[in-house]
Amino acid sequence: MSTTQHDNEVDPALFSANVTSLTHSFGDNTRRKIYFFVRENPGATAAELSTHCHVHANVVRHHLERLAEGGYVTYDNVRKTTVGRPAKGYRVIDDTLVLDGSMRRDALLVALLEMALERLGPDAAEQMSHDVGVDYGRTLGAAVMPTDSSRSVKTAMASIAGLLTAHGFAARAEEHELEQSVVSENCPFGSAAQHHPVLCAVDRGLISGMLEGLGAERTTVTLTSRARGDEVCRVTV
């Protein structure tokens, strides 16, 4: 194999993460039609989408929930002219999304991050990583369409696995007796996490923040990670 071929070779875990994410969110033709209609018509309601796609409104809501779990759409309440609950007007979260599954890595930013972590020292770097994860996780969780007024930890962790997969983690939800976990097969930080295991605190903060944003019953989590010598990257609540 030539050097050029080797340099352009796609990392299997990264490729798997992209395929899983895109298949989960866009593998259905109706779901794609819904996403593109919402992107072109911010504020579209389930009734409008039902008419556009020629399917029942409940089918539309199912697809919207899958898109929301992936972090692609959210909604705002729209005032109705008739008596009753406000309608939900859907919009895409990132209208610049290109559905090619590409995940760009900027080597200069990674180098800057690694130097910043070294200069901060391990304690401050870990706290910063955790805080960044919590803030970003809250934003992601709050943008997901809730399925009920009180999110169970089990349901929330399933949604979180989908959100993480959309962000390159190749994540899955697991249940062990009274514990709920998310296991990540791929680390978007790549070798940077191996050199600076404090970055694993981002994962811990990210899931804690998403649980909070989703309104879950519990938000305190524990972490194991391969960068720290554990067998798997797992966050448990």
C-alpha positions in Angstrom: 0.0 0.0 0.0 1.3 3.4 -0.9 1.9 6.2 1.6 -0.9 8.3 0.1 -3.3 5.4 0.4 -2.4 4.9 4.0 -2.7 8.6 4.9 -6.2 8.7 3.3 -7.4 5.5 5.0 -10.5 6.0 7.1 -10.3 5.0 10.8 -12.7 2.0 11.1 -14.2 3.2 14.5 -14.7 6.7 13.2 -16.3 5.4 10.0 -18.5 3.2 12.0 -19.6 6.1 14.2 -20.5 8.1 11.2 -22.5 5.3 9.5 -24.3 4.5 12.7 -25.2 8.1 13.3 -26.4 8.8 9.8 -28.3 5.5 9.5 -30.0 6.1 12.8 -31.1 9.6 11.9 -31.4 9.6 8.1 -31.7 6.0 7.0 -35.5 6.4 6.3 -36.7 8.2 3.2 -39.6 9.8 5.1 -37.2 11.0 7.8 -35.0 12.6 5.2 -38.0 14.4 3.6 -39.0 15.6 7.1 -35.5 17.0 7.8 -35.2 18.8 4.5 -38.7 20.3 4.7 -38.0 21.5 8.3 -34.7 23.0 7.1 -36.4 24.9 4.3 -39.4 25.8 6.4 -38.4 26.6 10.0 -41.4 26.5 12.3 -43.2 23.7 10.4 -45.7 21.7 12.5 -46.4 18.0 12.6 -49.6 18.6 10.7 -47.8 20.4 7.9 -45.2 17.7 7.7 -47.9 15.1 7.7 -49.5 16.7 4.6 -46.1 17.2 2.9 -45.0 13.6 3.4 -48.5 12.0 3.0 -48.2 10.1 6.3 -50.1 10.2 9.6 -49.0 12.8 12.1 -48.0 10.1 14.6 -45.6 8.7 12.1 -44.1 12.2 11.6 -43.7 12.6 15.4 -41.8 9.3 15.6 -39.4 10.5 12.9 -39.0 13.9 14.6 -38.1 12.2 17.9 -35.4 10.2 16.1 -34.0 13.3 14.5 -34.1 15.1 17.9 -32.3 12.3 19.6 -29.5 12.7 17.1 -29.3 16.4 17.8 -30.5 17.5 14.4 -33.9 19.2 15.1 -35.6 20.9 18.0 -38.9 22.8 18.4 -40.4 26.0 19.7 -44.0 26.4 20.9 -46.1 28.2 18.3 -49.1 30.3 19.4 -52.4 28.9 18.0 -55.4 30.9 16.9 -57.7 28.3 18.3 -58.2 27.1 21.9 -55.9 24.4 23.1 -52.2 23.6 23.6 -49.7 25.5 21.5 -48.5 23.7 18.4 -44.8 22.7 18.1 -42.9 24.5 15.4 -39.8 22.4 14.4 -36.5 23.8 13.2 -33.1 22.3 12.5 -30.3 22.9 15.0 -27.6 23.4 12.4 -28.7 24.4 8.9 -25.2 24.1 7.5 -25.1 20.4 8.1 -23.7 18.4 5.2 -24.8 14.8 5.2 -21.6 13.3 4.0 -20.5 11.9 7.4 -17.2 13.7 7.3 -15.5 14.7 10.6 -12.7 17.2 10.2 -9.8 17.3 12.6 -7.7 20.5 12.9 -4.2 19.5 13.9 -3.3 23.0 14.9 -6.2 23.3 17.3 -5.3 19.9 18.8 -1.7 21.0 19.3 -3.0 24.2 21.0 -5.3 22.2 23.3 -2.5 19.9 24.3 -0.1 22.8 25.2 -2.9 24.5 27.1 -3.6 21.4 29.1 0.1 21.0 29.9 0.4 24.6 31.2 -2.7 24.4 33.3 -1.6 21.3 35.2 -3.6 18.1 35.8 -6.0 19.4 38.4 -7.0 22.6 36.7 -7.1 20.9 33.3 -9.4 18.1 34.5 -11.8 20.6 36.2 -11.9 22.7 33.0 -12.5 19.6 30.9 -15.4 18.6 33.1 -16.9 22.1 33.2 -16.8 22.4 29.4 -18.5 19.0 29.1 -21.3 19.9 31.5 -22.0 23.2 29.7 -22.1 21.6 26.3 -24.1 18.7 27.5 -26.8 20.9 29.1 -27.1 22.7 25.7 -27.4 19.4 23.8 -29.9 17.9 26.3 -32.1 20.9 26.4 -32.4 20.9 22.6 -33.8 17.4 22.5 -37.5 17.1 22.2 -38.9 15.6 25.4 -41.1 12.6 25.1 -42.8 13.1 28.5 -42.7 15.5 31.4 -40.3 13.4 33.5 -37.4 11.7 31.8 -36.4 8.4 33.4 -32.6 7.7 33.6 -33.0 4.7 31.3 -34.8 6.7 28.6 -32.4 9.7 29.0 -29.3 7.4 28.6 -30.7 5.9 25.4 -31.2 9.4 24.0 -27.7 10.3 25.2 -26.2 7.3 23.3 -27.7 8.6 20.1 -26.5 12.1 20.7 -23.0 10.9 21.4 -22.9 8.7 18.4 -23.9 11.7 16.3 -20.8 13.4 17.7 -18.5 10.6 16.8 -18.4 8.5 20.0 -20.0 5.3 18.5 -21.9 5.0 21.7 -24.5 2.5 23.0 -26.7 2.3 26.1 -26.4 -0.6 28.5 -28.4 -1.7 31.6 -26.9 -3.6 34.6 -29.4 -4.2 37.4 -30.1 -0.7 38.8 -27.4 1.0 36.8 -27.6 2.7 33.4 -24.5 3.1 31.3 -23.3 4.5 28.0 -20.3 2.8 26.5 -18.3 4.6 23.8 -16.3 2.6 21.2 -14.6 5.6 19.7 -13.0 8.7 21.1 -13.2 11.9 19.0 -10.1 13.3 20.8 -8.0 10.5 19.3 -4.4 10.3 20.5 -4.8 13.5 22.5 -6.8 11.6 25.1 -4.0 9.0 25.4 -1.5 11.8 26.0 -3.8 13.8 28.3 -6.3 11.5 30.1 -7.7 14.6 31.9 -9.8 15.0 28.6 -11.8 12.0 29.7 -13.4 14.4 32.2 -15.2 15.9 29.2 -17.1 12.7 28.8 -18.1 12.6 32.4 -19.3 16.2 32.3 -20.9 15.8 29.0 -23.2 13.0 30.1 -23.9 14.7 33.4 -24.9 17.9 31.6 -27.1 16.0 29.1 -28.9 14.3 31.9 -29.5 17.7 33.5 -30.7 19.2 30.2 -33.0 16.3 29.6 -34.5 16.6 33.1 -33.5 13.2 34.2 -34.1 11.9 37.7 -30.3 11.6 38.5 -27.3 13.4 37.1 -24.3 12.2 39.1 -22.1 9.8 37.1 -18.9 7.7 37.3 -16.4 7.2 34.6 -14.0 4.5 33.4 -11.8 5.0 30.3 -9.2 3.2 28.3 -6.9 6.2 28.4 -6.8 5.7 32.2 -6.1 2.0 31.9 -9.7 0.7 32.1 -11.1 -2.0 29.8 -13.8 0.3 28.3 -14.9 3.9 28.1 -18.1 3.8 30.2 -20.1 6.5 32.0 -22.6 5.1 34.6 -25.4 6.7 36.5 
